[in-house]
């Protein structure tokens, strides 16, 4: 699970470990530079101090990202098993945390089929309407006009997944797609999933 990538179950758990290690490393480098400069020049007034201070900027940004991830939890295994049992022919992604200037949104799972995307939100602090409109707007900016609907009830969400699976062929029929040379091997829904994950931490 510690190897889980963005969009996979266990991502937040694995990302916490990765970001802790990265943040420690990014703080360690400027500290080592600072201490080395003081020991070598016998004063803190040297060029290496300036380099160390500048190096603290990306370290601080990494720390902010770490805090955001630490506040998130991976899906409970029971919930993941229930959702994954309904994946079928759908393109899915788990544990998405969308960020924006206005507000953030934690989405447990999204399922994609044709021009439809459904999402499950169980976090009571997440505004489902905002998440729905935000994802739709971002995808439209990338050239995908999608119908997005967020559910807050897992039963209704899995029922919709089953319905999409049942009508997958008709939902995908008549949709033209020109492969993007920059994303070799990606199908249309793979690209939509990729872009959706790009909007997340």
N, C-alpha and C positions, 0 to 999 in steps of 0.2 A: 504493500500500500504506500510505502514511502517513496515509491517510484511513480506514483500517480501523477499524470500530467493534467494541465488545465482542461476542464471538460469531463474529466473522469471522476468516478467515485473515490473519495479519499484525498482529493486534491488539496483541500485546506489543511489537512493533517500533515501531508507531505510538504506543502509550501511553508508551513511554520518552521519546520526543520531547516529547509533550504534558506529561508530568509534570515533566520537567526545566525546561521553560519556566515552568510554573506555580509550581514550587518556587522558582526564581530570583526570580520576581516577588513571591512571598509573603515572601521574606526581604528583598528590596529595599525594600519599602514601610516596614516598621518601622525599617530602617536609615536610610532617608531622613528619617523622622520624628525619630529620635534625633539625627541630625547636625544637622537643621534647628533642633531645640530647643536644642542646645548652642550653635550659632552665634548664635541669636537672644537667648537668655537669658544667654549667657556662662558657663553652669554646667550640669552634668548633672542637678542637683537641680531638676527642673521637671516639670510635668504631662505634657509630651510624652514624657519618658523612661518614665513609667509606661505611657502608651499604646503606646509602642514595645515594652516588655517584654511586655505582654499580646498584642501582635501577633505575637510570636515563637512563641506556643503553636500557632496553626494552621499556621505555617510549619514548625515542628518535626514536626507530624503529617503534613504534606505530604511532608516529607523521608523519614519512615518508610515511607510508601506508595511513594515513589520507589525506595527501596532494595529493597522487595519486588518491584517490577516489573523492576528492573535485573537481578535474579537469575533472571528467567524468559527463555526464548528462544521465538521463534515457531517453528511447525512448519517443518521442512525442506520446500522446495517439492515435492520428489519424493513425500514422504509425503502432503502435501495433495492433490496431483493424483491419487494412488492412492485416497484416501478420497472425494474429490469425484466420482470416476467411478462410485461406488456409491450416491450420494445418492438418485437416482430420485425417488420420491414422499415420501420421509422428510423430517421437519423436523429440521435439524441445527444444531449450534453448534460452533465450534472454540475452542481455547485457553482453557479454563476453569481458573481457579485458585481453588478453594474454601478458605476460611479458617474456622477455629474456634478455640476456646480450647484444645482438646486437641491438634490437629495440622492441617496443611494438606494439600491434595491437588491435584496438577496433572493435569488430564484433557485429553488431546489433542483429543478429539471426542466429542460425544454425538449419538445419533440417536433421534428420538421417533416412535412410531407407535401410536395408540390408547392403551392403558394400559401400554405397554412403553417403557422407556428403556434403551439400551445405551450404554456408554462405552468408550473406548480409553485405556489408561494405559501409556505406554512409559517413564516416569520410574521408575527402580528405587527411588527414595526414597519414592515414594507408595504408601501402603497401600491396595490396591484394595478390600479389604473395608470399610475405614473410609469410603472415598469413596462406595462403594455405599450403605452404611447412612446416611451423612450426607445425601446427596442425597434418599434415600427419606424420611427423617425430616423434612427441611425442606419437601419438597413436600406431605407429609401435613399439616403444620401450615398450609399454604395451601389445604387442601381437596382435594388430588389424591392418591388412593391408586394409586400406580404400582408396577409391577414393575421394579426397577432391577438391571441386571447389568453389571459391569465386566469387560472383557477386557484382557489384557496382551499378546496376540498379534494383530498387525494382520491376519493372514490369517483367523483365526477371527472377528475383528470384521467384516471385509468380507463374509465368508460369511453372517454373521447379518444384516447389512444387506440382502444380496440376498434372503434368506429373508423378511425383513420386507416388502420391496418386493413380493415375489411374493404375499404373503398380506395386503397392506395393507388391502384392502377388508374382509376378515373381521376383522382386528384392530381396525378402527374401527367395525364394525357394532354396533348396540345400545347405544352410549355416548351418553347424553344430555348436552347442553351448553346452558347458558343464558348468552348473551353478557353480558359485564360492561360496563355503561355507561361505566365509567371507562377502558376500553380499547377504544374504538370501532374496529371493523375487525379486531380480533384474533380468530382462531379458537381453538379449545381448545388445540391443540398450540402455537400461537403464544404463548399465555399461559403454558403450561408452560415453554417455552423462555425467555420473559421472566423468570419467577420464578427459574428455574435460574441465569440470568445475574446476577440480583440478589444471589445468594449469593456471587458472585465479586468479586474486586478488578478 
